[in-house]
Amino acid sequence: MTAALVVQDVSLSFQGVRALTSLSFAVEQGEICALIGPNGAGKSSLLNVINGVYRADSGDIIVDDRPFLYPTPARAARIGIGRTFQNNALFRRMSVIDNVLTGLTRQGKASFLELALRIGRYSAEQRVERAQAEDILAFLDISAHRDAIVGQLPYGLQKRVELARALVALPKLLLLDEPMAGMNKNEKAELSQFIADVNRQLGTTIVLIEHDIGVVMGLSHHVVVLDYGRKVGDGTPEEVRRNPDVIAAYLGTKH
């Protein structure tokens, strides 16, 4: 099976402080891979390297067997990497549909002049993009809220809108940074089901950061455990659950 993502010997530091150290693992196509570990383990830093927010000091990111060279978020979007963030990065005064449409801003081919004057390819692209956005709203069961102002929605629905915005361009690889942070048990169960549906029905490979171990064990196929920027576990949820290094990282105990 082809790996959707390979992280190969990646290191990252900030002013001499190591955030990631010689980190390597692979995510197969069609997997849900969970990144877990204590706070400060380097999980969000790793996602930022994968989608080009940070440039690694050394090592390689390989997507669909191709090295991701000169990474930036714009290039990541163009090669099929979608991303949500730990804190909602939504436009709170805009409607749901308009927020989702912002996920397509890098997809259009119309020139600046066509966009400014609304001529040429502008109208055709607008129709296609709106249809894509409506399809994703329906898939995530938020069509009824399409015209609602995002800032007035319950928190759980806002997180689903952010997921819709990341999905609207149909990424091959979706990075989710604590998508369930701040949710109650019912909201987590609901969003977990939507994430599973995205993986199963759309075929999207997913890498997610999650602190709720119950969610991780029930949702993921593969778990990578970080501690102080190093990998201390890598395997199936059951293998990771039994790993003494993982237990030590979480509980601060010796084997």
C-alpha positions in Angstrom: 0.0 0.0 0.0 1.3 3.5 -0.9 1.9 5.9 2.0 -0.1 9.1 1.9 2.4 10.8 4.2 5.9 10.0 5.2 7.6 12.0 7.9 11.3 11.2 7.5 13.9 12.2 10.2 12.3 15.6 10.8 13.8 17.9 13.4 12.6 21.4 14.4 13.9 23.9 16.9 13.1 27.4 18.1 16.0 29.5 19.2 18.0 26.4 20.0 15.1 24.6 21.9 14.2 21.3 20.2 10.5 20.9 19.4 11.0 17.8 17.2 13.9 15.4 17.1 14.7 13.0 14.3 11.0 12.1 14.0 9.9 9.4 11.4 6.7 7.6 10.7 4.4 6.9 7.8 0.6 7.1 7.3 -1.0 4.8 4.8 -3.6 5.9 2.3 -7.1 5.7 3.8 -5.9 5.7 7.5 -7.0 7.7 10.4 -3.7 8.4 12.3 -3.9 9.9 15.8 -1.0 12.0 17.2 -1.1 11.8 21.0 1.2 12.9 23.8 1.4 15.2 26.8 1.1 19.0 26.3 4.2 20.4 24.7 5.1 17.1 23.1 5.4 18.7 19.6 2.2 17.6 18.1 0.9 21.0 16.7 4.5 21.9 15.7 4.5 18.7 13.6 1.2 19.6 11.8 2.7 23.0 11.1 5.7 21.4 9.5 3.5 19.1 7.4 1.4 21.9 6.0 4.2 24.4 5.5 3.6 26.8 8.4 7.0 25.9 9.8 10.1 24.9 7.8 11.9 21.9 9.4 15.6 22.3 10.3 16.2 18.9 8.7 14.4 15.9 7.3 11.7 15.4 4.7 7.9 15.5 4.3 6.8 13.2 1.5 3.2 13.3 0.2 2.0 10.6 -2.2 5.6 9.5 -2.8 6.7 13.0 -3.7 8.9 15.2 -1.5 7.1 18.3 -0.4 9.8 20.9 -1.3 9.8 24.5 -0.3 6.7 24.1 1.8 4.2 26.9 2.4 0.5 26.6 3.4 -0.5 27.7 -0.2 1.6 24.9 -1.7 0.2 22.5 0.8 -3.4 23.3 -0.3 -2.4 22.9 -4.0 -1.0 19.4 -3.4 -4.2 18.3 -1.5 -3.5 19.0 2.2 -6.3 20.4 4.2 -6.1 21.7 7.8 -8.1 22.8 10.8 -6.7 24.6 13.8 -6.8 24.1 17.6 -8.7 27.4 18.1 -11.5 28.1 15.6 -10.1 30.2 12.8 -13.5 31.1 11.4 -14.8 34.5 10.3 -17.3 34.9 13.1 -19.3 37.7 11.4 -19.7 35.8 8.1 -22.3 33.3 7.2 -21.7 29.5 7.3 -21.7 29.2 3.5 -19.3 32.2 3.0 -16.9 30.7 5.6 -16.9 27.4 3.7 -16.4 29.1 0.4 -13.2 30.7 1.8 -11.7 27.1 1.7 -11.7 27.4 -2.1 -9.9 30.7 -2.5 -6.7 29.0 -3.7 -8.5 26.7 -6.2 -9.8 29.2 -8.8 -8.1 29.9 -12.1 -9.8 33.2 -12.9 -7.4 36.2 -13.2 -7.4 39.1 -10.9 -9.1 41.2 -13.6 -11.8 38.6 -14.2 -12.5 38.5 -10.4 -12.6 42.3 -10.1 -14.9 42.8 -13.1 -16.8 39.5 -12.6 -16.3 38.5 -16.2 -14.8 35.5 -18.1 -14.2 32.5 -15.9 -15.6 34.2 -12.8 -19.2 33.1 -13.1 -18.5 29.5 -14.0 -16.1 29.1 -11.1 -18.6 30.7 -8.7 -21.2 28.1 -9.7 -18.9 25.2 -9.3 -17.5 26.4 -6.0 -21.0 27.1 -4.6 -22.1 23.6 -5.6 -19.0 22.1 -3.9 -19.8 24.1 -0.7 -23.4 23.0 -0.7 -22.4 19.4 -1.1 -20.1 19.5 1.9 -22.7 21.3 4.0 -25.1 18.5 3.2 -22.5 15.8 3.9 -21.9 17.3 7.4 -25.6 17.9 8.0 -25.3 21.7 8.4 -27.3 22.9 5.3 -30.0 24.2 7.6 -27.5 26.6 9.0 -26.0 27.8 5.7 -27.1 31.4 6.1 -26.5 31.7 9.9 -23.8 33.9 11.2 -21.0 31.6 12.4 -20.4 33.5 15.7 -24.0 32.9 16.7 -23.8 29.1 16.4 -23.2 26.7 19.2 -19.5 25.7 19.6 -20.0 22.2 18.3 -21.6 23.4 15.1 -18.8 26.0 14.7 -16.3 23.1 14.8 -18.3 21.3 12.1 -18.2 24.5 9.9 -14.4 24.6 10.3 -14.3 20.9 9.2 -16.5 21.8 6.2 -14.2 24.6 5.2 -11.2 22.3 5.3 -13.0 19.6 3.3 -14.6 21.7 0.6 -11.5 21.5 -1.7 -11.6 17.7 -1.3 -8.1 17.3 0.2 -6.4 13.9 0.0 -4.8 14.5 3.4 -6.7 16.2 6.2 -4.9 17.5 9.3 -7.1 18.1 12.3 -5.6 19.9 15.3 -7.7 19.0 18.4 -11.0 19.1 16.5 -12.9 18.1 19.7 -11.2 20.4 22.2 -13.9 22.0 24.5 -16.6 19.6 23.4 -18.9 17.6 25.7 -19.3 13.9 25.4 -22.2 14.0 23.0 -20.6 16.6 20.8 -17.4 14.4 20.6 -19.4 11.3 19.7 -21.2 13.3 16.9 -18.0 14.8 15.5 -16.2 11.4 15.7 -18.9 9.9 13.5 -18.6 12.7 10.9 -14.8 12.2 10.9 -15.2 8.5 10.4 -17.7 9.2 7.6 -15.2 11.6 5.9 -12.5 8.8 6.0 -14.8 6.0 4.9 -17.0 7.7 2.3 -14.7 10.3 0.9 -11.5 8.2 1.2 -9.7 11.0 2.9 -6.5 10.1 4.9 -6.6 11.9 8.2 -4.0 12.9 10.8 -5.5 14.2 14.0 -4.3 15.5 17.3 -6.6 14.4 20.2 -6.2 14.2 24.0 -9.3 12.1 24.7 -7.9 8.5 24.7 -11.3 7.0 24.4 -11.9 8.9 21.2 -8.5 7.9 19.9 -9.0 4.2 20.6 -12.4 4.2 19.0 -11.7 6.3 15.9 -8.1 5.7 14.7 -6.4 2.9 12.8 -2.9 4.0 13.8 -1.5 6.0 16.7 1.8 7.8 16.9 2.9 9.0 20.4 5.2 11.9 21.0 7.0 13.0 24.2 9.3 16.1 24.2 9.4 16.0 20.4 10.5 12.3 20.1 8.5 9.3 19.0 7.9 6.9 21.9 5.1 4.8 20.4 3.9 3.9 16.9 1.3 1.2 16.0 -2.3 0.1 16.3 -4.3 1.6 19.2 -4.0 -1.7 21.1 -0.3 -1.9 20.6 0.2 1.6 21.8 -2.1 1.1 24.8 0.2 -1.7 26.0 3.5 0.2 25.3 5.4 0.9 28.6 7.1 4.0 27.1 3.6 5.4 26.3 2.4 4.7 29.8 5.6 6.3 31.2 5.1 9.4 29.0 1.5 9.9 30.2 1.8 8.9 33.8 5.3 10.1 34.5 6.3 6.7 35.8 9.1 4.3 35.1 8.4 0.9 33.4 
